[in-house]
Amino acid sequence: MSRLMGLLFLYAMLAACSKDAVTGNDAVRTGPEETMSHGMIVLGDRLENPYTTENMQEAYMALYPTKSRSDVKTSHLYVRFLPADEEEFDILTDSGLDLVDYPVDYEILVDGDYYHDPSVGEDSYTWQYAVAPADYEFPDVRYEILDECHITETDPVSRSADGIDWEAVEMEAFRLTGNGDMLQPQTKGSKVYPSGRITIVDDQANGGKPFGLAGVRVRCNTFVKFSNTYTDRDGYYTMPRKFSANLKYRLVFKNEKGFAIGFNLILQPASASALGKGPAEGLSATITKNSDRTLFLRSVVNNAAYDYISRCSVDDMNLTLPPDDLRIWLLSGMDASSAVLIHHKVGVSHSLVAGFLGYFASLISFFAPDVTIGTSDMQTYGDVYRAVCHELAHCSHFAQVGTDYWNRYVEYILRSYLKSGGSAYGDGSGEYAGYCEVGEMWAYYLESVMYQERYGGPMPQFGTGYWFSPQIFRYLDDRGFSRTDFLSAMQSDVTGTDVLQNRLMSMSPDRSEMISQVFARYK
């Protein structure tokens, strides 16, 4: 079985573990005239890196011919790694390296979301490029040092006592290596901290005015000189490093709240969307429904998940947080969404799945998602927002009840799907149906109330047409119960509505009769 075969099975499993079915494929459409896409980066000619120690020494000597070349020492290493497996990949990221999957000393003809070196097999990791400190202790992972580099951060006010202008040396290195056209005359010899604001528009909220793309990572670089930061809740960012040349800007959908939005063709944990070239002063952008669709969808999911996790705080919804390191996939060829939590070891350990995947179960468990959002039928910000709220409500439930509980939930979904030929929820019969009943009641209820709180209007009727009844929570909500009460009651021993009813009655004995009546009405 190839990795592709395993992923196709996973794709079918995701359809089974959600409320709808697969409707198409997940291909990204781009026009031939575009210079940015969501496909693979197309490289042009290799450029001469101005930051190599040798080139910086030449620039230094051109400006200060009486000085010694030895004044310019190697501060960083431009290196690439070829991790063999998940463990080696984790070793690199845990060491603090900022990895990218494309060489940064090449012209980019068509910018995109990812790169896979053609010399590396499709079933393997591609080369991962990084800039490491000169004294970096290399782990036992295959690597190649591409360049020894000198990257200085000296400010004009802190120049050396002998008056060396290191900013001028850096710019001279750009000119000597044929990259002078990348320098910005408006900087007038001084570096600046790139800053800006990334915003998004929800036509149905905030009066249609832009608001911040919250907590998302912004990356910029020129050759081997990188800087990264996160936007604040209002979308503002300021890079911690100074630059004097034009930069390439990217949004990396790894959020400071502890989740990543992924599913590129090589399944990087976090997708990256190119914003293009911009000045050293910074780049700002406003994302709307008329923007690139993939960028818009990623951005909406980012903000919806940021909103949900922020609102789990004690002074707001007071809910159990979803697990850390949450991985969210966007699947444009599906109209279904799911909270399979495979990255958190659900499903692939089950005999129904592991028996089929065999060796590839471990591969799937590394690359696989916790949440999938099927976007094929989503047209508005609100469509995406409600789906994210629904699935993260499941994640809060999972964080409280654990993997064994969720495996039974997944087993019911899988068996229902196989038995019915496509109905994920089944008819409410069979082993573990109660797990599904409790979980979906909760997720549809929370989806409805959060949607109403964002957009106003009457309470939506999401999920009320199925055999389970989110109306129970809505009815109790109207009579003084909180969403905190509901989730607190849904411990790992609550495996059906009978148990849920008894738990709520034990929590609020003075309202036992009312609780009994509402459960009887909707069961």
VONUBA-93595 format. One record per residue (C-alpha): residue in three letters; x, y, z; residue number from 1. Coordinates in Angstrom, 3 decimals. Last residue first. Layout:
ATOM   res         px         py         pz     n
ATOM   ala          X          Y          Z   NUM
...
This chain:
ATOM   res         px         py         pz     n
ATOM   lys    -36.874     11.557     23.705   523
ATOM   tyr    -37.889     15.208     23.306   522
ATOM   arg    -40.722     15.578     25.790   521
ATOM   ala    -39.426     13.042     28.289   520
ATOM   phe    -36.092     14.882     28.497   519
ATOM   val    -37.940     18.168     29.065   518
ATOM   gln    -40.170     16.734     31.755   517
ATOM   ser    -37.386     15.049     33.712   516
ATOM   ile    -35.373     18.273     33.786   515
ATOM   met    -38.427     20.209     35.048   514
ATOM   glu    -39.017     17.654     37.787   513
ATOM   ser    -35.381     17.601     38.836   512
ATOM   arg    -35.080     21.368     39.215   511
ATOM   asp    -34.410     21.448     42.977   510
ATOM   pro    -32.078     18.467     42.543   509
ATOM   ser    -29.689     20.501     40.357   508
ATOM   met    -26.429     18.540     39.976   507
ATOM   ser    -28.148     15.226     40.697   506
ATOM   met    -30.822     16.062     38.126   505
ATOM   leu    -28.159     16.973     35.563   504
ATOM   arg    -26.421     13.647     36.147   503
ATOM   asn    -29.670     11.679     35.929   502
ATOM   gln    -30.527     13.288     32.597   501
ATOM   leu    -27.053     12.668     31.201   500
ATOM   val    -27.213      9.003     32.227   499
ATOM   asp    -30.513      8.585     30.408   498
ATOM   thr    -29.188     10.683     27.514   497
ATOM   gly    -26.351      8.296     26.774   496
ATOM   thr    -22.707      7.574     27.570   495
ATOM   val    -22.156      9.902     30.520   494
ATOM   asp    -19.352      7.969     32.248   493
ATOM   ser    -16.661     10.091     30.581   492
ATOM   gln    -18.079     13.322     31.970   491
ATOM   met    -20.808     15.330     30.260   490
ATOM   ala    -22.220     17.067     33.334   489
ATOM   ser    -19.555     19.768     33.313   488
ATOM   leu    -20.317     20.312     29.623   487
ATOM   phe    -23.977     21.011     30.354   486
ATOM   asp    -23.401     23.183     33.416   485
ATOM   thr    -20.810     25.307     31.596   484
ATOM   arg    -23.314     25.811     28.772   483
ATOM   ser    -25.531     27.384     31.392   482
ATOM   phe    -28.847     26.275     32.883   481
ATOM   gly    -31.351     28.984     33.732   480
ATOM   arg    -34.613     28.015     32.118   479
ATOM   asp    -33.888     29.132     28.543   478
ATOM   asp    -30.710     27.038     28.670   477
ATOM   leu    -32.793     24.026     29.715   476
ATOM   tyr    -34.904     24.343     26.564   475
ATOM   arg    -31.816     24.842     24.396   474
ATOM   phe    -30.104     21.846     25.951   473
ATOM   ile    -33.092     19.606     25.264   472
ATOM   gln    -33.573     21.096     21.777   471
ATOM   pro    -30.231     19.484     20.864   470
ATOM   ser    -32.380     16.394     20.282   469
ATOM   phe    -31.023     13.198     18.729   468
ATOM   trp    -32.866     11.516     15.851   467
ATOM   tyr    -31.923     14.344     13.493   466
ATOM   gly    -33.996     17.335     12.381   465
ATOM   thr    -33.019     19.589     15.286   464
ATOM   gly    -29.376     19.805     14.221   463
ATOM   phe    -29.216     23.576     13.761   462
ATOM   gln    -32.494     25.320     14.586   461
ATOM   pro    -31.063     28.830     14.761   460
ATOM   met    -32.013     31.065     17.730   459
ATOM   pro    -33.771     34.170     16.439   458
ATOM   gly    -31.744     37.178     15.275   457
ATOM   gly    -28.236     38.098     16.347   456
ATOM   tyr    -25.120     37.459     14.261   455
ATOM   arg    -22.380     36.637     16.748   454
ATOM   glu    -24.465     35.593     19.738   453
ATOM   gln    -26.844     33.711     17.465   452
ATOM   tyr    -23.994     31.728     15.930   451
ATOM   met    -22.592     30.970     19.380   450
ATOM   val    -26.000     29.725     20.548   449
ATOM   ser    -26.571     27.494     17.534   448
ATOM   glu    -23.100     25.929     17.384   447
ATOM   leu    -23.313     25.258     21.122   446
ATOM   tyr    -26.587     23.334     20.707   445
ATOM   tyr    -25.362     21.463     17.637   444
ATOM   ala    -22.190     20.375     19.457   443
ATOM   trp    -23.969     19.327     22.671   442
ATOM   met    -26.730     17.294     21.051   441
ATOM   glu    -24.087     15.787     18.776   440
ATOM   gly    -21.954     14.508     21.647   439
ATOM   val    -24.815     13.137     23.759   438
ATOM   glu    -26.418     11.246     20.886   437
ATOM   cys    -23.137     10.030     19.409   436
ATOM   tyr    -22.050      8.499     22.702   435
ATOM   gly    -25.551      7.062     23.132   434
ATOM   ala    -25.251      5.183     19.854   433
ATOM   tyr    -22.364      3.219     21.391   432
ATOM   glu    -23.713     -0.189     20.315   431
ATOM   gly    -26.549     -0.149     17.853   430
ATOM   ser    -29.550      2.044     17.181   429
ATOM   gly    -29.684      5.799     16.805   428
ATOM   asp    -30.633      5.759     13.147   427
ATOM   gly    -27.180      6.212     11.638   426
ATOM   tyr    -25.243      9.381     12.363   425
ATOM   ala    -22.750      9.023      9.522   424
ATOM   ser    -25.269      8.053      6.865   423
ATOM   gly    -23.263      6.878      3.852   422
ATOM   gly    -23.916      3.272      2.951   421
ATOM   ser    -26.164      2.564      5.918   420
ATOM   lys    -24.102     -0.196      7.502   419
ATOM   leu    -20.696      1.197      6.592   418
ATOM   tyr    -21.557      4.691      7.806   417
ATOM   ser    -23.228      3.430     10.953   416
ATOM   arg    -20.235      1.220     11.728   415
ATOM   leu    -17.822      4.101     11.241   414
ATOM   ile    -19.874      6.549     13.326   413
ATOM   tyr    -20.351      4.043     16.161   412
ATOM   glu    -16.639      3.255     16.132   411
ATOM   val    -15.774      6.961     16.184   410
ATOM   tyr    -17.825      7.468     19.365   409
ATOM   arg    -16.268      4.369     20.872   408
ATOM   asn    -12.815      5.755     20.057   407
ATOM   trp    -13.893      9.058     21.560   406
ATOM   tyr    -14.593      7.500     24.944   405
ATOM   asp    -11.272      5.686     24.940   404
ATOM   thr     -9.454      8.885     23.933   403
ATOM   gly    -10.557     11.196     26.715   402
ATOM   val    -13.746     12.542     28.327   401
ATOM   gln    -12.877     16.195     29.070   400
ATOM   ala    -10.581     17.010     26.165   399
ATOM   phe    -13.031     15.180     23.896   398
ATOM   his    -15.931     17.409     24.979   397
ATOM   ser    -13.844     20.511     24.314   396
ATOM   cys    -12.953     19.048     20.915   395
ATOM   his    -16.620     18.378     20.124   394
ATOM   ala    -17.390     22.049     20.809   393
ATOM   leu    -14.444     22.732     18.505   392
ATOM   glu    -16.301     20.918     15.739   391
ATOM   his    -19.543     22.851     16.137   390
ATOM   cys    -17.844     26.251     16.534   389
ATOM   val    -15.795     25.600     13.381   388
ATOM   ala    -18.918     24.702     11.391   387
ATOM   arg    -20.771     27.789     12.676   386
ATOM   tyr    -17.944     30.106     11.637   385
ATOM   val    -17.542     28.603      8.178   384
ATOM   asp    -21.145     29.225      7.170   383
ATOM   gly    -21.066     32.618      8.911   382
ATOM   tyr    -18.105     33.796      6.813   381
ATOM   thr    -20.183     33.086      3.755   380
ATOM   gln    -20.302     30.701      0.798   379
ATOM   met    -19.656     27.275      2.242   378
ATOM   asp    -20.774     24.422      0.015   377
ATOM   ser    -17.330     22.967     -0.792   376
ATOM   thr    -15.824     23.932      2.573   375
ATOM   gly    -15.496     20.675      4.472   374
ATOM   ile    -13.826     21.557      7.768   373
ATOM   thr    -11.725     18.771      9.235   372
ATOM   val    -10.700     18.630     12.883   371
ATOM   asp     -8.043     16.577     14.642   370
ATOM   pro     -6.083     16.109     11.484   369
ATOM   ala     -3.712     13.478     10.174   368
ATOM   phe      0.005     13.925      9.527   367
ATOM   phe      1.311     12.129     12.584   366
ATOM   ser     -1.518      9.625     13.133   365
ATOM   ile     -1.542      8.894      9.407   364
ATOM   leu      2.111      7.902      9.476   363
ATOM   ser      1.558      5.737     12.553   362
ATOM   ala     -1.411      3.991     10.925   361
ATOM   phe      0.686      3.455      7.795   360
ATOM   tyr      2.258      0.312      9.202   359
ATOM   gly     -1.136     -1.423      9.285   358
ATOM   leu     -3.730      0.819      7.626   357
ATOM   phe     -6.506     -1.763      7.422   356
ATOM   gly     -6.100     -3.296     10.845   355
ATOM   ala     -5.469      0.139     12.323   354
ATOM   val     -8.836      1.401     11.135   353
ATOM   leu    -11.385     -1.139     12.335   352
ATOM   ser     -8.959     -2.214     15.065   351
ATOM   his     -9.005      1.239     16.624   350
ATOM   ser     -5.626      2.859     17.202   349
ATOM   val     -6.032      4.953     14.047   348
ATOM   gly     -9.343      6.197     15.385   347
ATOM   val     -8.192      8.577     18.093   346
ATOM   lys     -4.487      9.149     18.709   345
ATOM   his     -4.526     12.927     19.274   344
ATOM   his     -3.587     13.467     15.619   343
ATOM   ile     -6.684     11.440     14.772   342
ATOM   leu     -8.976     13.873     16.561   341
ATOM   val    -11.967     12.848     14.402   340
ATOM   ala    -13.765     16.156     14.840   339
ATOM   ser    -15.640     16.348     11.541   338
ATOM   ser    -16.890     18.564      8.740   337
ATOM   ala    -18.726     17.583      5.585   336
ATOM   asp    -19.251     19.448      2.315   335
ATOM   met    -16.084     17.941      0.903   334
ATOM   gly    -13.851     18.830     -2.049   333
ATOM   ser    -12.524     22.013     -0.445   332
ATOM   leu    -11.059     20.133      2.504   331
ATOM   leu     -9.698     22.453      5.191   330
ATOM   trp     -7.689     20.605      7.833   329
ATOM   ile     -7.381     21.601     11.473   328
ATOM   arg     -4.625     20.360     13.742   327
ATOM   leu     -4.879     21.008     17.488   326
ATOM   asp     -1.521     21.251     19.234   325
ATOM   asp     -3.173     21.682     22.630   324
ATOM   pro     -6.449     19.953     23.413   323
ATOM   pro     -9.721     21.917     23.220   322
ATOM   leu    -10.309     24.080     26.300   321
ATOM   thr    -12.866     22.996     28.882   320
ATOM   leu    -15.584     25.644     28.989   319
ATOM   asn    -16.046     28.819     31.049   318
ATOM   met    -18.211     30.570     28.432   317
ATOM   asp    -16.866     34.040     29.346   316
ATOM   asp    -15.012     35.005     32.533   315
ATOM   val    -13.554     31.522     32.967   314
ATOM   ser    -12.094     31.484     29.472   313
ATOM   cys    -13.543     29.252     26.734   312
ATOM   arg    -14.272     32.438     24.777   311
ATOM   ser    -10.645     32.785     23.684   310
ATOM   ile    -10.692     29.235     22.301   309
ATOM   tyr    -13.860     29.888     20.314   308
ATOM   asp    -12.703     33.257     18.984   307
ATOM   tyr     -9.297     31.940     17.914   306
ATOM   ala    -11.036     29.006     16.217   305
ATOM   ala    -13.379     31.356     14.336   304
ATOM   asn    -10.515     33.702     13.468   303
ATOM   asn     -8.308     31.007     11.995   302
ATOM   val    -11.233     29.326     10.243   301
ATOM   val    -12.087     32.659      8.633   300
ATOM   ser     -8.475     33.198      7.574   299
ATOM   arg     -8.104     29.755      6.064   298
ATOM   leu    -11.327     30.267      4.134   297
ATOM   phe    -10.295     33.674      2.811   296
ATOM   leu     -6.825     32.495      1.779   295
ATOM   thr     -8.340     29.541     -0.064   294
ATOM   arg    -10.926     31.755     -1.748   293
ATOM   asp     -8.478     34.382     -3.043   292
ATOM   ser    -10.159     37.630     -2.139   291
ATOM   asn    -13.801     38.364     -2.976   290
ATOM   lys    -14.971     36.991      0.400   289
ATOM   thr    -12.692     39.601      1.962   288
ATOM   ile     -9.100     39.792      3.201   287
ATOM   thr     -7.548     43.164      3.998   286
ATOM   ala     -3.779     43.428      3.720   285
ATOM   ser     -0.903     45.323      5.270   284
ATOM   leu      2.794     44.996      4.444   283
ATOM   gly      5.821     46.309      6.265   282
ATOM   glu      8.455     49.031      6.236   281
ATOM   ala     10.835     46.677      4.448   280
ATOM   pro      8.667     46.914      1.371   279
ATOM   gly      6.464     44.115      0.064   278
ATOM   lys      6.633     40.986     -2.001   277
ATOM   gly      3.777     38.498     -2.076   276
ATOM   leu      1.148     37.529      0.497   275
ATOM   ala      2.029     33.852      0.209   274
ATOM   ser     -0.295     31.570      2.146   273
ATOM   ala      1.288     29.002      4.438   272
ATOM   ser     -0.408     25.854      5.708   271
ATOM   ala      0.528     24.427      9.090   270
ATOM   pro      1.224     20.748      9.892   269
ATOM   gln      2.670     20.239      6.404   268
ATOM   leu      0.622     17.672      4.533   267
ATOM   ile      2.623     17.302      1.340   266
ATOM   leu     -0.342     18.348     -0.816   265
ATOM   asn     -1.180     21.064      1.686   264
ATOM   phe     -3.475     20.116      4.475   263
ATOM   gly     -3.055     22.524      7.377   262
ATOM   ile     -4.527     24.960      9.870   261
ATOM   ala     -2.596     24.966     13.134   260
ATOM   phe     -3.799     25.275     16.713   259
ATOM   gly     -2.191     26.477     19.943   258
ATOM   lys     -3.710     29.896     20.647   257
ATOM   glu     -0.648     31.562     19.064   256
ATOM   asn     -1.920     30.346     15.716   255
ATOM   lys     -0.052     28.382     13.089   254
ATOM   phe     -1.532     29.449      9.797   253
ATOM   val      1.678     30.864      8.362   252
ATOM   leu      0.906     34.095      6.545   251
ATOM   arg      3.734     34.967      4.210   250
ATOM   tyr      5.708     38.046      3.232   249
ATOM   lys      8.675     38.214      0.880   248
ATOM   leu     10.804     41.236      1.608   247
ATOM   asn     12.237     44.286     -0.121   246
ATOM   ala     15.496     45.340      1.465   245
ATOM   ser     16.424     47.487      4.493   244
ATOM   phe     15.431     45.160      7.322   243
ATOM   lys     15.115     45.263     11.119   242
ATOM   arg     14.179     42.339     13.306   241
ATOM   pro     11.419     41.904     15.942   240
ATOM   met      8.630     42.222     13.367   239
ATOM   thr      5.657     44.386     14.260   238
ATOM   tyr      2.109     43.053     13.966   237
ATOM   tyr     -1.467     44.364     14.108   236
ATOM   gly     -4.440     42.093     13.421   235
ATOM   asp     -6.757     43.325     16.175   234
ATOM   arg     -6.259     40.213     18.361   233
ATOM   asp     -2.496     40.649     18.021   232
ATOM   thr     -0.636     39.402     14.971   231
ATOM   tyr      2.095     36.899     15.597   230
ATOM   thr      5.792     37.296     14.805   229
ATOM   asn      8.446     35.994     12.498   228
ATOM   ser     11.715     37.290     11.041   227
ATOM   phe     14.056     35.804      8.517   226
ATOM   lys     17.430     36.713      6.978   225
ATOM   val     18.520     33.846      4.773   224
ATOM   phe     17.435     35.454      1.487   223
ATOM   thr     15.107     38.327      2.323   222
ATOM   asn     12.504     37.189      4.748   221
ATOM   cys      9.069     37.730      6.204   220
ATOM   arg      6.793     35.591      8.335   219
ATOM   val      3.438     36.501      9.868   218
ATOM   arg      1.875     34.051     12.330   217
ATOM   val     -1.816     34.312     13.099   216
ATOM   gly     -3.090     35.458     16.488   215
ATOM   ala     -6.084     37.376     15.154   214
ATOM   leu     -6.926     38.528     11.658   213
ATOM   gly     -8.182     41.890     12.862   212
ATOM   phe    -11.444     43.550     11.943   211
ATOM   pro    -12.648     45.025      8.684   210
ATOM   lys    -16.000     46.854      8.630   209
ATOM   gly    -19.124     45.072      7.374   208
ATOM   gly    -21.157     46.593     10.184   207
ATOM   asn    -19.180     44.541     12.672   206
ATOM   ala    -20.907     41.377     11.428   205
ATOM   gln    -22.783     40.052      8.375   204
ATOM   asp    -20.240     41.089      5.728   203
ATOM   asp    -17.417     39.493      7.711   202
ATOM   val    -14.277     41.325      6.582   201
ATOM   ile    -10.686     40.377      7.381   200
ATOM   thr     -7.657     42.326      8.554   199
ATOM   ile     -3.874     42.055      8.490   198
ATOM   arg     -2.123     45.105      9.945   197
ATOM   gly      1.374     46.376      9.424   196
ATOM   ser      4.926     46.391     10.689   195
ATOM   pro      8.404     45.817      9.310   194
ATOM   tyr     11.057     47.084     11.746   193
ATOM   val     13.245     49.517      9.808   192
ATOM   lys     16.820     49.621      8.587   191
ATOM   ser     18.520     52.899      7.846   190
ATOM   gly     20.471     53.785      4.721   189
ATOM   lys     17.916     56.089      3.257   188
ATOM   thr     15.041     53.619      3.826   187
ATOM   gln     13.303     55.215      0.847   186
ATOM   pro     16.039     53.969     -1.483   185
ATOM   gln     14.888     50.395     -0.901   184
ATOM   leu     17.304     47.617     -1.627   183
ATOM   met     16.175     44.728     -3.834   182
ATOM   asp     17.704     46.364     -6.929   181
ATOM   gly     21.111     45.960     -5.301   180
ATOM   asn     20.973     42.175     -5.657   179
ATOM   gly     23.935     41.771     -8.006   178
ATOM   thr     26.197     40.210     -5.362   177
ATOM   leu     28.258     43.394     -4.883   176
ATOM   arg     25.118     45.507     -4.450   175
ATOM   phe     23.578     43.294     -1.781   174
ATOM   ala     26.938     43.103      0.030   173
ATOM   glu     27.096     46.908     -0.019   172
ATOM   met     23.722     46.961      1.714   171
ATOM   glu     25.033     44.721      4.495   170
ATOM   val     28.196     46.761      4.908   169
ATOM   ala     26.168     49.978      5.093   168
ATOM   glu     24.075     48.456      7.872   167
ATOM   trp     27.261     47.398      9.600   166
ATOM   asp     28.510     50.969      9.872   165
ATOM   ile     31.904     50.467     11.532   164
ATOM   gly     32.810     53.448     13.711   163
ATOM   asp     35.865     52.196     15.630   162
ATOM   ala     33.834     52.059     18.830   161
ATOM   ser     31.438     49.570     17.292   160
ATOM   arg     28.042     50.743     16.283   159
ATOM   ser     25.404     50.827     18.976   158
ATOM   val     23.406     53.864     17.891   157
ATOM   pro     23.376     52.634     14.290   156
ATOM   asp     21.804     49.310     15.359   155
ATOM   thr     23.795     46.082     15.053   154
ATOM   glu     21.662     43.087     14.068   153
ATOM   thr     24.286     41.383     11.949   152
ATOM   ile     23.837     38.310      9.804   151
ATOM   his     27.142     36.737      8.753   150
ATOM   cys     26.631     33.463      6.932   149
ATOM   glu     28.260     30.089      6.343   148
ATOM   asp     26.396     28.570      3.449   147
ATOM   leu     24.789     25.282      2.385   146
ATOM   ile     25.497     23.156      5.456   145
ATOM   glu     23.974     19.762      4.687   144
ATOM   tyr     21.876     17.669      7.062   143
ATOM   arg     20.792     14.131      7.925   142
ATOM   val     19.398     14.031     11.442   141
ATOM   asp     21.407     12.957     14.512   140
ATOM   pro     21.132     16.358     16.114   139
ATOM   phe     23.331     19.324     15.147   138
ATOM   glu     24.520     21.484     18.006   137
ATOM   tyr     24.110     25.060     16.790   136
ATOM   asp     27.199     27.181     17.461   135
ATOM   ala     26.865     29.184     14.253   134
ATOM   pro     23.206     29.851     15.002   133
ATOM   ala     20.827     28.102     12.606   132
ATOM   val     19.069     29.348      9.472   131
ATOM   ala     16.674     26.716      8.226   130
ATOM   tyr     15.677     24.658      5.202   129
ATOM   gln     13.690     21.412      5.328   128
ATOM   trp     14.345     18.964      2.512   127
ATOM   thr     11.281     16.925      1.563   126
ATOM   tyr      9.784     14.309      3.790   125
ATOM   ser      9.158     11.052      2.013   124
ATOM   asp      6.319      9.406      0.073   123
ATOM   glu      6.760     11.785     -2.863   122
ATOM   gly     10.382     10.706     -3.269   121
ATOM   val     13.081     13.337     -2.936   120
ATOM   ser     15.018     14.570     -5.988   119
ATOM   pro     12.012     16.608     -7.111   118
ATOM   asp     12.260     18.741     -3.939   117
ATOM   his      8.772     19.382     -2.654   116
ATOM   tyr      7.690     22.990     -2.283   115
ATOM   tyr      4.681     24.503     -0.540   114
ATOM   asp      1.968     27.146     -0.556   113
ATOM   gly      2.764     28.967     -3.743   112
ATOM   asp      4.858     31.623     -5.396   111
ATOM   val      5.428     31.332     -9.105   110
ATOM   leu      8.796     32.439    -10.480   109
ATOM   ile     10.615     32.381     -7.148   108
ATOM   glu     14.285     33.302     -7.570   107
ATOM   tyr     16.439     31.044     -5.475   106
ATOM   asp     18.413     31.629     -2.269   105
ATOM   val     15.525     30.741      0.054   104
ATOM   pro     15.413     27.018     -0.712   103
ATOM   tyr     11.886     25.682     -0.076   102
ATOM   asp     10.373     23.608      2.755   101
ATOM   val     10.716     26.156      5.531   100
ATOM   leu     11.858     25.408      9.072    99
ATOM   asp     12.180     27.893     11.946    98
ATOM   leu     14.578     26.093     14.259    97
ATOM   gly     13.783     26.031     17.975    96
ATOM   ser     15.266     22.650     18.854    95
ATOM   asp     11.731     21.261     19.179    94
ATOM   thr     11.206     21.821     15.464    93
ATOM   leu     14.281     19.792     14.557    92
ATOM   ile     13.650     16.965     17.011    91
ATOM   asp     10.015     16.825     15.887    90
ATOM   phe     11.057     16.168     12.284    89
ATOM   glu     13.423     13.450     13.472    88
ATOM   glu     10.665     11.733     15.429    87
ATOM   glu      8.178     12.003     12.590    86
ATOM   asp     10.441     10.232     10.125    85
ATOM   ala     13.511     10.442      7.910    84
ATOM   pro     14.248     14.112      8.379    83
ATOM   leu     16.230     15.668      5.498    82
ATOM   phe     17.815     18.834      6.822    81
ATOM   arg     19.029     21.991      5.097    80
ATOM   val     21.473     24.553      6.361    79
ATOM   tyr     22.216     28.254      6.223    78
ATOM   leu     24.590     28.681      9.136    77
ATOM   his     24.766     31.759     11.333    76
ATOM   ser     27.236     34.149     12.971    75
ATOM   thr     30.303     33.552     10.782    74
ATOM   lys     32.908     36.220     11.422    73
ATOM   val     33.554     39.596      9.861    72
ATOM   asp     36.479     41.212     11.679    71
ATOM   ser     38.677     38.524     10.086    70
ATOM   arg     38.627     40.473      6.847    69
ATOM   ser     40.889     43.007      8.537    68
ATOM   lys     40.479     46.759      8.215    67
ATOM   thr     42.351     49.160      5.981    66
ATOM   pro     39.976     48.629      3.064    65
ATOM   tyr     36.895     49.680      5.064    64
ATOM   leu     34.047     50.067      2.573    63
ATOM   ala     35.202     47.520     -0.002    62
ATOM   met     36.744     45.397      2.760    61
ATOM   tyr     33.410     45.102      4.516    60
ATOM   ala     31.611     44.250      1.276    59
ATOM   glu     34.138     41.487      0.554    58
ATOM   gln     33.774     40.175      4.129    57
ATOM   met     29.988     40.190      3.783    56
ATOM   asn     30.337     38.163      0.588    55
ATOM   glu     32.631     35.617      2.272    54
ATOM   thr     30.470     35.309      5.365    53
ATOM   thr     27.470     34.609      3.186    52
ATOM   tyr     24.764     37.228      3.651    51
ATOM   pro     24.662     38.459      0.056    50
ATOM   asn     23.357     35.071     -1.183    49
ATOM   glu     23.982     34.794     -4.893    48
ATOM   leu     20.768     33.892     -6.651    47
ATOM   arg     19.738     30.477     -7.987    46
ATOM   asp     17.616     30.763    -11.070    45
ATOM   gly     13.882     30.092    -11.108    44
ATOM   leu     11.768     28.149     -8.651    43
ATOM   val      8.112     27.225     -8.996    42
ATOM   ile      6.372     26.921     -5.624    41
ATOM   met      3.875     24.064     -5.549    40
ATOM   gly      0.157     24.735     -5.671    39
ATOM   his     -1.842     27.313     -3.788    38
ATOM   ser     -1.001     29.932     -6.361    37
ATOM   met      0.884     33.157     -6.839    36
ATOM   thr      2.154     34.527    -10.173    35
ATOM   glu     -1.213     33.986    -11.827    34
ATOM   glu     -1.628     33.878    -15.598    33
ATOM   pro     -2.093     30.115    -15.751    32
ATOM   gly     -5.153     30.356    -13.505    31
ATOM   thr     -5.344     28.504    -10.269    30
ATOM   arg     -7.721     25.826     -9.057    29
ATOM   val     -6.817     23.891     -5.933    28
ATOM   ala     -7.801     20.239     -6.088    27
ATOM   asp     -9.664     18.798     -3.123    26
ATOM   asn    -11.971     16.459     -4.988    25
ATOM   gly    -15.728     16.117     -5.099    24
ATOM   thr    -18.862     15.537     -3.045    23
ATOM   val    -17.702     13.542     -0.047    22
ATOM   ala    -20.499     12.896      2.444    21
ATOM   asp    -22.403     14.685      5.203    20
ATOM   lys    -22.641     14.824      8.986    19
ATOM   ser    -19.157     13.719      9.829    18
ATOM   cys    -17.087     10.693     10.786    17
ATOM   ala    -17.826      8.752      7.599    16
ATOM   ala    -16.541     11.511      5.341    15
ATOM   leu    -13.371     11.627      7.396    14
ATOM   met    -13.009      7.878      7.023    13
ATOM   ala    -13.214      8.137      3.249    12
ATOM   tyr    -10.395     10.689      3.252    11
ATOM   leu     -8.409      8.473      5.605    10
ATOM   phe     -8.755      5.604      3.162     9
ATOM   leu     -7.500      7.866      0.407     8
ATOM   leu     -4.631      8.888      2.675     7
ATOM   gly     -3.604      5.287      3.181     6
ATOM   met     -3.663      4.659     -0.532     5
ATOM   leu     -1.575      7.784     -1.104     4
ATOM   arg      0.986      6.496      1.390     3
ATOM   ser      1.378      3.488     -0.828     2
ATOM   met      0.000      0.000      0.000     1
